[in-house]
Amino acid sequence: MQLQGWAHALGFSQIGVADIDLSAAEAGLLAWLQAGFHGGMGYLAAHGLKRARPADLVPGTVRVITARMDYLPRQTGPDWPADEQARLAQPLAAQVSVYARGRDYHKVLRARLQKLALQLQQAVGPFGHRVFTDSAPVLEVELASRSGIGWRGKHTLALHREAGSMFFLGEIYVDLPLPLTTPTASHCGTCQACIAACPTAAIVAPYRLDARRCISYLTIEHDGPIPTDLRPLIGNRIYGCDDCQLACPWNKYAQRSVLPDFDVRPGLDQPQLLQLWAWDEAAFLRHTEGSAIRRIGYARWRRNLAVALGNALRADPAPADASAVRAALQAAWPLADALVREHIDWALQPIGPGHYDPAP
């Protein structure tokens, strides 16, 4: 298929074509929503079954072109899962999910999907289409599974035998009756490594994620106070979580990106919590320009950092510069908003009664 060659030239690793009959997925989607597992992501419930009905989202759609783009930074070492685990064990190291260390994937994929659609249009003539990448009510993993991009892992992410799960998905809804590609069988077998690895037990059953407990949800999508019982489990993860992917045996085959867009940007290369805590809002906006991180805003960023700093103070043994952590938290309290103040107060609790008065 010539489409594959065009896609590879644009940085995509794989292209598939899925049918639009996703009716078999509707019951599972409804049960997930009815259980409340979507948490505060009300838009998921608002869209309802439109996610499973592509022609309702884009009238006239008869096929969905699916695309995979690997995102491991080009400089990633051969033992990267072990390197990531090592940073998780360093209380004052700031852990940002691998996918968010480079350029915002929404921008990268959307522009390249548009170029791919234009190339197809130049070859076959005008046709109706819309491109998506985590930007609309789309059952991305279901479509990827049906088109042969991979299979749904027990952590609910798409998996590929030669690429693990370290990739983004994108779609082009088209009104062309393109030939379908063959689905891929599941290769998880009896493995439950991802389920065992989840710090907050958010994977409540194989293929079933309770977003309300997921660290990625809590640090990115959730805009209020993080539940106090989950804060100690977050550790030093300040934006997203990769633990289920680090545990997955298939990720030993994860592919490096061919694009410089996903190279680690300055400021996020081996960052330390106190280094990031020192950013004022202007520095945050400067360092996160063009990054997916910016979408959470400065207050949520500070909230996440306060939790991680509190966990560092709770570490056994305590970090050598624990006094610097306390001083940094105390100094920030007077100018913090209510959300961040509450998390600073929690972070400083290990100091004990009589040692800290949060009142300015």
N, C-alpha and C positions, 0 to 999 in steps of 0.2 A: 504494500500500500504506500503510495507516494506521500500520504499524510504523515507516515512515520518518519520519513526522511526530513520533511519540513520541521516536524516537531523536535527531532534531535538537534537540528541546526539552531533551534531557538532555546536549547537548554533543557528540554523535557527528556526524561529517561524512557518513557513508555506511553503509548497511546492505545486506547481501547474504544469500542463502540457498544453501548448498552441499549436495550429495548426500554420502553418507558412504562411497561406494566410492572409496577412495584406493589401490586395489591397484596402479595403474600407478606409484605413487611408491615402492613397497616396495623394488624392486631398487636404486634410487639411495640410499635410506636405508641399506640394508644395506652397500652398497659404501663409503659414507662412514664408517660405523662400523668396518668391517673395515680401512680404511686408517688408523685411529687418529686421524682428524681431529677427533674430539671431545675429545681431550686428556684432562684429568683430570676431565671431567664424566661420571663413571661412571654417573650416573643415566640418561643417554641410552642407554647400552648396556643397562642393566638393564631398561628399559622395552621395548626391542626394537621389535617391530612394532606394539605397542599404540598407538604414535603414529599409525600409518597405519590404524588400525581403531577408529574412534570408538565403535562399538557394544560393543567389548571394554572400553573405558574406562568408558563409561556404558551399561549394558545397556538396551535399548529405544530407543536413539537412532536416529532415521531422517533427521534433518536437522540441520544446524549453521547457526545464525544467526551471521554474521560482522559485525564492526563495526570501523570506522575512526575514530580520534580524532586530529586534528592536534595537534601539541604545540609548534610554534614559539611562544615567548613573545609575548604581545600587543604588547610594545614593540619587537620585532625590526625593524631598519631594512631598507630596500629592498636594500642591498648586503651583506646579512648573510654570504654565503659569503666575500666579500673581507675583511670584518671578521674573520671567524674565521681566515682564512689569515694575516692580519696578526698576530694574537696568537700563532699558531704560530711566527712568526719572531722573537718576543721571548723570549729565553732565560729570563728570570725571571718571565714571565707564566705563571700556572697555568691549564692548559687542561682543563676539565671538559666532557664530552660534553653537547650542548645538551639532550638529553632529561632529564638528571639535575639540572638547575639549579633545578627547581621541586619540587613535591610528588611523592611516590612514585606512579608511574603505576599500580602494582598496586592501590593503595587507591582511586584515582580511578575507574578503569575497572570494577573489581569491583563497587563500590557502585552505579554507574550501570547496569551490565548487570543487576544484580538488580532495580533499579527498572523497567527495560524489560521484563524477564520478568514482573514482577508486573502491569504494565499489560496485557500480552498475556493473561495469565491472567484478569484481570478482564473482558476482552472475549470470550474464547472458552471460559472455564471451566478447571478444574484440568487440568494436564498435567505430565508429568515433565520436569525440566530441571536442568542444572548450568551455572554460568558459569565461564569461565576467562580469564585474561589472563597469558600467559607463566608459568603456575603449575601445569602438568600436562603429561603427554606428549601434546601436541597439535601437529600439523603446521600451524602457523598460516598460513604463507605459502602452502602448498599449498591450504588451504581458502579463503584470501582470493582466490587466483588463480581457483579454480573458481567462486567466487560473484560475480566481477566487481568486487571491491574494487580489483584491480590485476593486475599480472603480476610474475613473479619476475625481478628484475634480475640482471645478471651478478655483482653483489656479493652475491647471494642474498637481498636484502631485497625487500619488496613495493614496487612502483612504480605511481603513478597519473599520468595525463597532466595532471591539473589540481591535483595535490598533491605531486608528487615522491615522496619516501620518508620525509618527516619526520612520521610518524604512528605511533601505537600500534595494535595489533590486539587484539581481544577476541572471545570466542566464547560462544554459548549453545547447548549441546547439548540438543535437544528431541526428544520422541517424537511431534511433530505432523508430518504430511506436508505441510508448507508448500510453496507453489509455488517452484520454483528460479529464481534470477536468472542472467543470461547471463554467461559468462566473458568476459574482455577479452583481446584478442590482445597479444602482446609488441610493444613499440615501442623496443627497444634497438638494433635494426639491427646495423651493424658497429661501433658505438661500443664502445671498451674503456677509456674514461677512468677508470672506477673501478678497474680492474685496474692501470693504470699509476700511479695515485695512492697505492696502498696502501704505506705506509712500510716494511713488513716482508715484502712479497710474499706475504701470507697468502692472497690470491685466486689459487690455483694454476692455475686454468683458469676459463673462463666458467661461472658457477653452481656453483663448487666452492671452498669455503673451508676452509683448514686452520686450525682454531681455535688450535692450538698456537703459531701465529705471529701471531695477531690481537691487536692492542693492547687491544681491549676485553676479550678473554679474559684476557690477561696481567695487566691492572690490576684486574679485577673477579672473575673466576671462579677464577683460579689462586691457590692459597694458599701456595705455597712460594717459593723464590728465583726471580727472573726470570732466564732464561738470559742469561749475560753478553754473548753475541754480539748479542742483541736489545736490550739496554739502551740503547746509543747511538741506536738507531732510534726509540725511544719519545719522544725530545725532551722537551717540557714537558707531555705528555699524562699527567695523573695519575688520570683516571677515564674510561675509555672512549676512543673515537676516532671522529671523524666524517669522516675524509679521503675515503673512497670516496663519501660523500654530498655533500661539498663539491664534488667533481669532476663529479658527475652533472648533465648539462644539464637534466634534468627538474626539478631542485630550484629552478630559477628560478620555478617555479610553486608552490613549497611554501606552504601556507596557515598563517596565524597561528591559534593556538588561540582559541576563543571563551570559554575558562574562565580565571579568575584562578589556578587551581591550578598552572599551568605557568609563571607569572611567575617571573623569577629571584629567588631568595630572598636575604635579607641574608647577606653572607659569601661569596657565590658570584658577585657582580657585579664582573667585572673583577678577580679575586683575583690576588695575587702569591704566588710560592712561599714567600718568607720569611714572609709574613703567615700562611699556612696552617701552615708548619712551627712557628710559635710557639704553635699551639693545643696545650694539654694534652688529656688524654683527656676531661675534663669539658667543655672547650670544643668538642671534636669532637662529642660526643654532643649538646650543646646546639644547635650549628649544623646538625646533620644530622637533628634530630628530624623525623620525617615524610618524610624524603628517602630515595630509593633508595640513596644513598651509604652510609648507616649500615650496610647489610648486610655490607660488606666488613670492618668493624671497624677499630679504631684502628691495630693493627699493620700491616695491609696498606696502610692510608692512609699511614702513615709510610714504609713500604717504597717506595711509588710516589713520594712526595715526594723521598726520598733519591736515587732514580734521576734524577728531573728536575733536582734541584740539581746532581748530578754532571754531567749534560749541560750545564747552564749554565756550569759551570767549564770544560768542554771547548769552549765556543763560541769562535768566531773572528770578531771580536775578543772577548776575555773581557769579561764585564759589569763595569761600573765598580765595583760593590760586591762583587767576587769575594772580598775579604778578609772581608766580613760573612758570606758564604755559608760559607766555610771555618770561621769561628769558630762559626757556628750548628751546623754539622754536628759539629764537635769537642766542643762543649758538650753535645750530646745523646747522645754515644756511651756514657758511663758508665751511664746509666739505661736504655738501649735493650735490647730483647730480642735474642736471637741472630740472628733474621731481619733485623731492622732494622740491627743492627751490621754485618752482612756487607755490606749495601747502602751504609751510610755509608763503610765502608772502601773499597769500590769507587769511590764518589763522590769520595773524597779522593785517589785515585791520581794524578791529574794534577799534584799538588803536587811529586811527585818524592821520591826516597829521601832520608832524613835530615831531612825537614821535619815528619814527623808520626808519632808513635808511638801506635797505637791502644790500647795497654795503659793502663788507668786508673791 
